[in-house]
Amino acid sequence: MDKLRVCVIGTGSISDFHLKSFANNPDAILYGAYDYVNERAEEKAKKYGISRVYSSLDEVFEDPHVDAISICTWNNTHADISIAALKAGKHVLVEKPLSMNVEQALKVEAAVHETKKTLQVGFVRRFAANTRVLKAFIDNGKLGDIYYAKATCLRRLGNPGGWFADIERSGGGPLIDLGVHIIDVCWYLMGRPKVKAISSHTYQMLGNRGNVENLSFYKAADYDKAKNTVEDMANALITFENGASLMLDVSFTLHAKKDEIQVKLFGTKGGAELEPELMLVGEENNTIVNIHPQIDHLTFDFAHSFQNEIDAFVTSCLSGTRPVAPVEDGVEIMKILAGIYEASEKNCVVTFS
């Protein structure tokens, strides 16, 4: 095929990053859109010049003109839609997380192997400029062996409510929504080591805090301050078979002074901060030095990173090359997420064989 014809499934807020990025890619055609709220799909189709609006998922899967789909739906639909699309002969880009649990993730992986189609998981931070630059330094041995990482993503007031706060649709709160990104980027930069054991805690103390005034925050379209069935925050210590470890804390809401994001990695030859902006630490001439790369995006930039992600997906589909974020990685991250929730629920250390 000369160009990749894409249908975007789910036209909520995150879909705009997908739609804009596909529209900007010269090798892709925004061919179709589907949403269970037809009016919303019609609106996006008009905005982006999309020729087809489908009335059902079956219509999408049965259309031979659709080469690939981009899944921007609730978490509890990711696995089923991915499997159906793969078996219909479509390539798949699926927003994180890959699924709601490990069992579903393994079924998606099996469908990828069965159909030989491309599936890329939406680990968008892998495609950020600061991540790509840091990975190049790591691959060239600048940090040596990375044995410890620490990742923090704390919102003082940031529970979006709606489906994000409904465990039946989301699968969890800040851990599965925000934590998945910073866990993945650390794990990816650490060399994707096999997980050995997890200890963790989750807390559900504050809820949506819809009573708070004078401080705005993003709210889902179906926001309801009275409903919340997910955790407020989570922390975890993840250890790997190679002896490395990752410390994590993440929150939707917390009595904190300000929002905070930090991603740090420490190796035998040097260290690095990925967030709040890229910085490397090393030794030169028996002196500790801070290395401040001169790049356009020292911190995560949504639009730029999504463009890189979609460009990589289109290239993988057209060329048959392995995705940067393959299904196997989606399965491993799902194992870590599930392990964190299990360790907290059972108040024990979860081990992996």
Secondary structure per residue as TSV (DSSP state, phi and psi in degrees):
chain	resnum	aa	ss	phi	psi
A	1	M	-	360.0	145.4
A	2	D	-	-83.0	-39.2
A	3	K	S	-133.3	153.0
A	4	L	E	-93.9	118.6
A	5	R	E	-91.9	121.2
A	6	V	E	-117.4	139.7
A	7	C	E	-115.4	127.0
A	8	V	E	-92.3	125.1
A	9	I	E	-107.6	117.8
A	10	G	-	93.5	112.6
A	11	T	-	-117.7	38.4
A	12	G	S	-77.1	-161.7
A	13	S	T	-62.0	-42.0
A	14	I	T	-67.0	-22.8
A	15	S	H	-64.8	-26.5
A	16	D	H	-60.4	-36.6
A	17	F	H	-65.7	-36.7
A	18	H	H	-69.5	-49.3
A	19	L	H	-60.7	-47.0
A	20	K	H	-60.9	-41.9
A	21	S	H	-69.7	-41.8
A	22	F	H	-63.7	-39.8
A	23	A	H	-62.4	-31.1
A	24	N	H	-84.1	-10.8
A	25	N	-	-90.4	121.1
A	26	P	T	-68.8	-14.6
A	27	D	T	-99.8	7.8
A	28	A	E	-122.8	150.9
A	29	I	E	-124.2	122.8
A	30	L	E	-75.5	98.0
A	31	Y	E	-93.6	-37.8
A	32	G	E	-148.1	166.6
A	33	A	E	-145.1	146.4
A	34	Y	E	-143.3	139.1
A	35	D	-	-149.4	147.3
A	36	Y	S	-65.9	-20.3
A	37	V	S	-97.0	99.1
A	38	N	H	-58.4	-37.7
A	39	E	H	-61.0	-35.8
A	40	R	H	-68.6	-39.7
A	41	A	H	-65.5	-40.2
A	42	E	H	-61.1	-40.9
A	43	E	H	-63.1	-45.2
A	44	K	H	-69.0	-35.8
A	45	A	H	-61.6	-42.4
A	46	K	H	-65.5	-41.7
A	47	K	H	-64.3	-38.8
A	48	Y	H	-107.5	8.9
A	49	G	T	67.5	36.7
A	50	I	-	-84.7	133.5
A	51	S	S	-82.0	-29.2
A	52	R	E	-120.6	131.7
A	53	V	E	-117.9	120.6
A	54	Y	-	-92.0	151.0
A	55	S	S	-97.0	-8.4
A	56	S	S	-157.2	160.8
A	57	L	H	-66.1	-35.7
A	58	D	H	-58.7	-38.2
A	59	E	H	-61.3	-40.4
A	60	V	H	-62.4	-51.2
A	61	F	H	-66.1	-30.2
A	62	E	H	-83.9	-10.3
A	63	D	-	-81.6	114.2
A	64	P	T	-69.2	-13.4
A	65	H	T	-80.2	-15.8
A	66	V	-	-85.2	117.5
A	67	D	-	-90.0	-31.9
A	68	A	E	-150.1	155.4
A	69	I	E	-125.2	153.3
A	70	S	E	-121.5	115.8
A	71	I	E	-95.8	116.2
A	72	C	-	-126.1	43.9
A	73	T	S	-108.1	-178.1
A	74	W	-	-56.7	150.8
A	75	N	G	-58.0	-35.2
A	76	N	G	-72.4	-4.0
A	77	T	G	-105.8	-10.7
A	78	H	H	-57.2	-49.4
A	79	A	H	-66.0	-48.3
A	80	D	H	-62.4	-44.0
A	81	I	H	-66.4	-41.4
A	82	S	H	-59.4	-47.8
A	83	I	H	-63.7	-44.8
A	84	A	H	-62.7	-41.0
A	85	A	H	-67.2	-44.0
A	86	L	H	-59.3	-44.8
A	87	K	H	-70.1	-18.7
A	88	A	T	-87.9	3.2
A	89	G	T	87.9	19.1
A	90	K	-	-101.4	146.6
A	91	H	E	-75.9	156.4
A	92	V	E	-135.6	129.5
A	93	L	E	-111.9	118.8
A	94	V	E	-120.0	130.0
A	95	E	E	-59.6	151.7
A	96	K	S	-71.0	153.5
A	97	P	S	-77.2	164.4
A	98	L	S	-60.7	-33.6
A	99	S	-	-159.0	-172.8
A	100	M	S	-93.7	-19.4
A	101	N	S	-156.9	174.5
A	102	V	H	-68.8	-39.2
A	103	E	H	-57.4	-45.8
A	104	Q	H	-64.4	-41.1
A	105	A	H	-60.2	-41.1
A	106	L	H	-66.1	-33.9
A	107	K	H	-67.3	-38.3
A	108	V	H	-64.5	-44.1
A	109	E	H	-59.3	-42.3
A	110	A	H	-62.8	-39.0
A	111	A	H	-66.4	-36.5
A	112	V	H	-63.1	-47.1
A	113	H	H	-65.8	-35.3
A	114	E	H	-69.0	-43.2
A	115	T	H	-90.3	-20.5
A	116	K	-	65.2	21.3
A	117	K	-	-90.0	163.9
A	118	T	-	-82.7	131.3
A	119	L	E	-129.5	126.5
A	120	Q	E	-119.8	131.1
A	121	V	E	-88.2	143.1
A	122	G	E	-78.1	56.3
A	123	F	-	-84.9	76.3
A	124	V	G	-65.7	-26.4
A	125	R	G	-67.0	-19.9
A	126	R	G	-63.2	-25.2
A	127	F	G	-98.5	0.9
A	128	A	S	-68.5	148.7
A	129	A	H	-60.8	-41.1
A	130	N	H	-66.7	-34.9
A	131	T	H	-66.2	-44.5
A	132	R	H	-65.2	-39.1
A	133	V	H	-66.7	-46.1
A	134	L	H	-62.3	-41.6
A	135	K	H	-61.1	-36.0
A	136	A	H	-64.2	-40.9
A	137	F	H	-62.9	-44.6
A	138	I	H	-63.0	-46.3
A	139	D	H	-61.5	-26.6
A	140	N	T	-89.9	8.0
A	141	G	T	84.5	10.8
A	142	K	S	-63.1	-34.2
A	143	L	S	-97.5	-7.4
A	144	G	-	71.8	-144.4
A	145	D	S	-86.1	122.2
A	146	I	E	-83.9	119.8
A	147	Y	E	-115.4	-8.9
A	148	Y	E	-151.8	140.5
A	149	A	E	-139.8	151.8
A	150	K	E	-135.5	129.2
A	151	A	E	-130.5	129.2
A	152	T	E	-131.7	132.3
A	153	C	E	-143.1	93.2
A	154	L	E	-111.5	124.8
A	155	R	-	-104.2	131.3
A	156	R	S	-77.0	-33.9
A	157	L	B	-148.4	97.7
A	158	G	-	-162.2	29.6
A	159	N	-	-81.7	111.3
A	160	P	-	-69.3	-11.2
A	161	G	-	68.0	-161.1
A	162	G	G	57.5	-140.0
A	163	W	G	-65.7	-27.0
A	164	F	G	-61.8	-30.6
A	165	A	G	-97.7	6.2
A	166	D	-	-109.9	106.3
A	167	I	H	-62.3	-25.3
A	168	E	H	-66.8	-30.0
A	169	R	H	-100.4	-32.0
A	170	S	H	-95.2	-30.5
A	171	G	S	86.4	-7.5
A	172	G	S	161.2	-176.6
A	173	G	S	-103.6	-125.2
A	174	P	H	-61.8	-28.5
A	175	L	I	-62.1	-49.8
A	176	I	I	-82.8	-17.9
A	177	D	I	-93.3	-50.4
A	178	L	I	-101.9	-44.9
A	179	G	I	-60.0	-33.5
A	180	V	H	-56.0	-36.7
A	181	H	H	-68.9	-48.2
A	182	I	H	-78.2	-28.9
A	183	I	H	-63.1	-48.2
A	184	D	H	-62.2	-44.7
A	185	V	H	-67.6	-35.1
A	186	C	H	-66.7	-48.7
A	187	W	H	-59.4	-42.1
A	188	Y	H	-62.2	-46.1
A	189	L	H	-73.5	-25.0
A	190	M	T	-78.3	-4.5
A	191	G	T	99.2	15.3
A	192	R	-	58.0	51.4
A	193	P	-	-71.7	155.5
A	194	K	-	-73.4	135.3
A	195	V	E	-74.2	141.8
A	196	K	E	-111.6	-45.9
A	197	A	E	-156.0	152.7
A	198	I	E	-138.7	132.1
A	199	S	E	-121.7	147.4
A	200	S	E	-162.7	168.5
A	201	H	E	-141.1	141.0
A	202	T	E	-123.7	151.1
A	203	Y	E	-133.0	139.2
A	204	Q	-	-129.2	86.2
A	205	M	-	-119.5	-33.3
A	206	L	S	-111.6	-22.2
A	207	G	T	68.8	-151.7
A	208	N	T	-75.9	-21.2
A	209	R	-	53.1	42.4
A	210	G	T	-67.8	-8.3
A	211	N	T	-77.3	-17.0
A	212	V	-	-69.0	131.4
A	213	E	-	-111.7	163.6
A	214	N	S	71.1	9.9
A	215	L	-	-141.7	112.6
A	216	S	-	-84.6	156.4
A	217	F	-	-157.0	161.1
A	218	Y	-	-66.1	135.3
A	219	K	-	-125.7	136.1
A	220	A	-	-63.8	159.7
A	221	A	T	-59.6	-31.2
A	222	D	T	-104.9	34.8
A	223	Y	-	-57.5	133.7
A	224	D	-	-144.4	107.6
A	225	K	T	-66.5	-14.3
A	226	A	T	-83.9	-17.4
A	227	K	-	-109.0	126.3
A	228	N	-	-160.7	116.5
A	229	T	-	-123.3	19.4
A	230	V	S	-117.2	166.9
A	231	E	-	-69.4	154.0
A	232	D	S	-82.9	-38.8
A	233	M	E	-154.5	161.9
A	234	A	E	-146.1	148.2
A	235	N	E	-135.6	157.6
A	236	A	E	-159.1	152.1
A	237	L	E	-118.3	117.0
A	238	I	E	-110.4	123.3
A	239	T	E	-112.5	149.9
A	240	F	E	-116.7	162.9
A	241	E	T	-61.9	-27.0
A	242	N	T	-84.6	5.1
A	243	G	S	93.9	-10.3
A	244	A	-	-73.9	161.4
A	245	S	E	-142.9	155.2
A	246	L	E	-131.7	124.9
A	247	M	E	-102.6	135.0
A	248	L	E	-135.2	139.6
A	249	D	E	-144.6	141.0
A	250	V	E	-151.2	144.0
A	251	S	E	-147.7	150.8
A	252	F	S	-87.9	-36.4
A	253	T	B	-151.0	138.7
A	254	L	-	-164.5	144.8
A	255	H	S	-77.7	74.4
A	256	A	-	-117.3	156.4
A	257	K	S	-65.9	-38.4
A	258	K	S	-158.1	164.8
A	259	D	-	-64.9	151.5
A	260	E	E	-148.4	134.4
A	261	I	E	-135.6	127.9
A	262	Q	E	-142.0	135.0
A	263	V	E	-133.4	118.6
A	264	K	E	-131.3	142.8
A	265	L	E	-130.9	143.5
A	266	F	E	-131.1	127.0
A	267	G	E	-125.3	-180.0
A	268	T	S	-74.3	-19.6
A	269	K	S	-112.8	-16.6
A	270	G	-	-177.0	175.2
A	271	G	E	-130.8	174.8
A	272	A	E	-155.5	148.2
A	273	E	E	-113.1	123.1
A	274	L	E	-88.8	-40.6
A	275	E	E	-130.7	145.7
A	276	P	S	-75.8	-13.8
A	277	E	S	-158.2	157.0
A	278	L	-	-66.9	129.5
A	279	M	E	-154.0	136.4
A	280	L	E	-111.6	148.4
A	281	V	E	-125.3	130.4
A	282	G	E	-149.6	-167.4
A	283	E	E	-126.6	131.2
A	284	E	E	-136.0	129.5
A	285	N	T	52.3	44.7
A	286	N	T	61.2	25.8
A	287	T	E	-129.5	134.6
A	288	I	E	-73.8	130.6
A	289	V	E	-129.7	144.6
A	290	N	E	-98.5	129.2
A	291	I	E	-110.4	119.7
A	292	H	-	-111.7	95.2
A	293	P	-	-60.5	143.6
A	294	Q	-	-98.0	93.2
A	295	I	-	-134.1	162.9
A	296	D	S	-66.2	-36.0
A	297	H	-	-124.9	90.4
A	298	L	S	-75.0	-22.2
A	299	T	S	-121.4	172.3
A	300	F	-	-65.2	127.1
A	301	D	-	-117.6	114.7
A	302	F	H	-55.2	-56.7
A	303	A	H	-62.5	-45.0
A	304	H	H	-65.2	-41.8
A	305	S	H	-68.8	-41.3
A	306	F	H	-64.3	-37.5
A	307	Q	H	-61.5	-43.9
A	308	N	H	-61.7	-40.3
A	309	E	H	-63.4	-48.6
A	310	I	H	-66.5	-40.0
A	311	D	H	-59.8	-41.4
A	312	A	H	-66.1	-39.5
A	313	F	H	-63.8	-46.7
A	314	V	H	-59.7	-44.3
A	315	T	H	-61.4	-43.8
A	316	S	H	-61.6	-42.8
A	317	C	H	-64.9	-43.0
A	318	L	H	-77.8	-30.6
A	319	S	H	-102.0	-17.0
A	320	G	-	80.5	9.9
A	321	T	-	-76.7	157.1
A	322	R	-	-67.9	134.8
A	323	P	-	-65.2	152.5
A	324	V	S	-65.9	-30.7
A	325	A	S	-122.4	78.2
A	326	P	-	-76.3	170.0
A	327	V	H	-60.2	-34.7
A	328	E	H	-59.1	-37.4
A	329	D	H	-70.6	-35.1
A	330	G	H	-61.4	-38.2
A	331	V	H	-65.8	-45.5
A	332	E	H	-64.5	-41.0
A	333	I	H	-66.8	-35.8
A	334	M	H	-63.6	-38.0
A	335	K	H	-61.1	-40.5
A	336	I	H	-67.4	-46.5
A	337	L	H	-59.4	-47.0
A	338	A	H	-63.1	-37.9
A	339	G	H	-64.1	-37.7
A	340	I	H	-65.1	-46.4
A	341	Y	H	-63.9	-40.2
A	342	E	H	-67.6	-43.1
A	343	A	H	-61.9	-38.4
A	344	S	H	-69.3	-45.3
A	345	E	H	-63.3	-40.1
A	346	K	H	-93.1	-6.3
A	347	N	T	54.5	51.2
A	348	C	S	-148.1	172.8
A	349	V	-	-90.1	124.9
A	350	V	E	-91.5	127.6
A	351	T	E	-112.6	155.7
A	352	F	-	-124.1	139.6
A	353	S	-	-97.1	360.0
